[in-house]
Amino acid sequence: MIDAERIAVLTGAGISTASGIPDFRGPEGVWTKNPGAEAMFDIDEYVAHRDVRVASWKHRLAVPAWLAEPNAGHHALVELERQSRLTGLVTQNVDGLHQKAGSSPELVHELHGTVWYVDCLQCNRRIPMADVLPRLESGEEDPACTVCGGILKSATISFGQSLDRAVLDRAVAATATAEVFLAIGTSLQVYPAAGLCDLALSDGKPLIILNAQPTPYDDQATTVLRTPIETTLPGLLGPA
């Protein structure tokens, strides 16, 4: 159990695997099973090649997030917030399951955006994904913006795109005001998300890692746990 009154949390794909959403780098990960899928997550490839966009939209149409439900790991973090012990929930996930579980949107900092909205890369218009999915279902392979004709893309951060500075600043503030930094279900290989661990460590804060696979920060962590997130987290976050 973590005996602390102020905890900052970073979550990655591993917290959502029990909800039926595959991770990227694990044994059954999206990129592990299909290395070519990485092109769909590269902004230059996406803009330059229609076939990449077609594959990406086909992937989005079938994404498990539309039907996924939060698991006990997500609900444990809602309870942590209810106890007023959560300084911020920084997530690399785009599935929206933290909010669906009941986490306050103002405490959830989505570093990599969200799959629930779509952006036009030309006029910057943002619309709900629910407005685009029916177009895909009706046969459109590469839907364009209905206002300017520009390329549409899910409101997620691809490789080559900059993170939202305001979201990153909130993540840094949540880390700075915490006593303990807890990294859950993340490989800690993607920056600047992983850099939050460096910030916590430089301030002398304990780093606790709960992840199925080894991470580059294991040797600096106070505690490393390899047990299932959905069964471990509720006990780990019991009342201080």
Secondary structure, DSSP 8 states (H G I E B T S, - for coil): ----S-EEEEE-GGGTGGGT---SSSTT-HHHH-GGGGGGGBHHHHHH-HHHHHHHHHHHHT-GGGT----HHHHHHHHHHHTT-EEEEEE---S-HHHHHT--GGGEEETTEEEEEEEETTT--EEEGGGTHHHHHTT-SS-B-TTT--BEEEEE--BTS---HHHHHHHHHHHHT-SEEEEES--S-STTTTHHHHHHHHTT--EEEE-SS--TTGGG-SEEE-S-HHHHHHHHTS--
